[in-house]
């Protein structure tokens, strides 16, 4: 279809000049617009062009509604140009020259994003009129300045109203209530087979009608008027800043409290003593320790525009949908309308995978075709095998372990996919069928601990009365074995850690150095950082006081209650050193890719070598070394959310501190109650058939405490162990980013090389187990549809609805899951039919080595 017919079909205005000169100009424009369209199609991003040099209708055809509005308001009208403006042949040639430079790689990504729309003191002529137009000011949104990150520019508003009240009675009430409820619900579901996480977006939605109701009903009387302590319970309409701060409370409740695994492991699996007071102190100190690291690294991970934290854009989009008034686009939906429709659909649909048809969580059709083949079940099972062809039509299955795929940029999704393919479809099959590490004696996909003959390992038989390893009993029981997949996942965890350090040094080292030796200069700030300068910042000494006091308290707890915790004082200091070393590189990866590699494995490895035979000391060291870093990254992510929404930093700090402390109490209280009231919780051998209280995450945590703490890495991965060759992965991880860096320097025109992120690729399978192959395959397919197809070919739709859709799917799923539990699960109303079995691959966990006998499996 030609441009004339296209414009007429769309109902757009079009130049009406009939002279031959205009027709010649139109021919020139068509040629160059086609060139522009080809560039955009081939490279998936907009070139650094000046939109004012093209006809407005063509801009709208190429860039969609968002850019057309931007050009109209910021370029054409202020400069005296109209939507009928046509460039002449000379101007078109200049555009073509700029496009050729971009296509040849002479313009960087930064140039493409940050180039000004209009150059200074540039003059354009149309007919006899001279129009002078200067570049808009960089001091605020009125000049059209925006973030250099395109996803942020499309999603985050640049405006701010400092007069809006923030910490109000409504903020405290809604925030604390949301924090308590989400903490209870998420800890409650964490022990179940499908560990549902109710996201903060659910509370974010519910707060809106309640907030408006409170604004309409609570008295607006001013107390202590004219005095220093003057306040009002109702300072005006419920506003977005109150909503953001209340959501920060909810974020604290929605996150998991990692130290609860220590409680479950000691009390449930080892069946040893751990008092409530000691458990509470461990939970509180481990949660709050991360504030110190967050304060140290704010200037590196919050203020720079390049640290854009993709997950935050989901909540920003939802805030805008819930608060901003917008006109309905022609032929489309407003954000809040779209959210409501998607929410209802998600809510209604989850009754199928959540109750009526659980098989939708993992459709492993290969097992249906070959119901008696062990090989087919190993290949096709989405829950216990390689997951070839398996797919989950369940948002819980898609987002349960890797967060929302809609929030992941496509290059990060592609790196995760490459890492998953590497471990699941290359390394695992090769090692299994070559019988490396006696792979065929054990299941192909398992987090279990085994003996030499493939039977489950009796852990209780090798523990003495002092809660240490009984060497004689261990020698009698024999060495401990794990599945080859489990061993390979550990190897990639090793590789991912060294890759993080080397990658950050090579690709971000100079930026870190510049930020370390100088304060932020004006030129390094984006519009959001400039807007935040008007607010009082959180002093560094606040963070330092929390950090030092918390470290001293942790040392005291570990020494005073050493009979229960086993961790010596030097272990606490070593854990803190490990956390502060990795917080910056891990934070950079998380802030730019929405993926991260944990410290759980390396922390277990280090303390296991230095202090073997003490399982509780091992898991406590892991909690203080790993979770303090994880909490720091969570705090920094929340700080960035406040940064985007222009929330005063001191208000953010207060909400985070109170939310974290409240969440710690509620999480521990809920876990303690469940452990004391549910018989045989987490014991899969003693639980009734079909019981949901199987504790998948706690089983992995317990297995790790046995491998790294009780028995120790030297007897498994060291010179005394069967898996010592896994240590070569440390070297592999260190070399891999160097190869990418060299390739990028050698082939600068190949832009795709720079998108290879080795920490993400090698650390992609960190969540396996308990995550399964169907979680990854479904996540990658959904991420491809959003981050590649929608982002590249339906950019206007993506910019308006992508993150809103993610929030709606989360919210609909969570509300229906809670409703199903309250109405059906608690009343023990169940369905038993062939669709109730999630996988239908019973032979996937069978060993294939000759002579190995396992219940329910054929003997080869």
Buried (B, 14 or more C-beta within 10 A) or exposed (E): EEBEEBBEEEEBEBBEEEEEEEEEBBEBBBEBBEBBEEBBEEBBBBBBBBBBBBBBBBBBBBBBBBBBEBBBEBBBEBBBBEBBBBBBEEBBEEBBEBBEBBBEEEBEEEEBBBBBBBEEEEEBEBEEEEEEBEBBEBEBBEBBBBBBBBBBBBBBBBEBEEEBBBBBBBBBBBBBBBBBBBBBBBBBBBBBBBBBBBBBBBBBBBBBEBBEEBBEEBEEEEEEEEEEEEBBBBBEEBBBBBBBBBBBBBBBBBBBBBBBBBBBBBBBBBEBEBEEEBBBBBBBBBBBBBBBBBBBBBBBBBBBBBBBBBBBBBBBBBBBBBBEEEEEEEEEBBBBBBBBEBBEEBBEBBBBBBBBBBBBBBBBEBBEEBEEBBBBBBBBBBBBBBBBBBBBBBBBBBBBBBBBBBBBBBBBBBBBBBBBBBBBBEBBBEBBBEEBBBBBBBBBBBBBBBBBBBBEBEBEEBBEEEBBBBEEBBEEBEBBBBBBBBBBBBBBBBBBBBBBBBBBBBBBEEBBEEBEEEEBEEEBBBBBBBBBEEBEEBEEEBBBBBBEEBBEBBBBBBEEBBEBBBBBEEBBBBBBEBBBBBBBBBBBBBBBBBBBBBBBBBBBBBBBBBBBBBBBBBBBBBBBBBBBBBBBBBBBBBBBBBBBBBBBBBBBBBBBBBBBBBBBBBBBBBBBEBBEEBEEBBBEEEBEEEBEBBBBBBBBBBBBBBBBBBBBBBBBBBEEBBBBEBBEBBEBBBBBBBEBBEBBEEEEEEBEBBBBBBBBBBBBBBBBBBBBBBBBBBBBBBBBEBBBEBBBEBBBBBBBBBBBBBBBBBBBBBBBBBBBBEEBBEEEEEEEEEBBEBBBBBBBBBBBBEEBEBEEBEEE
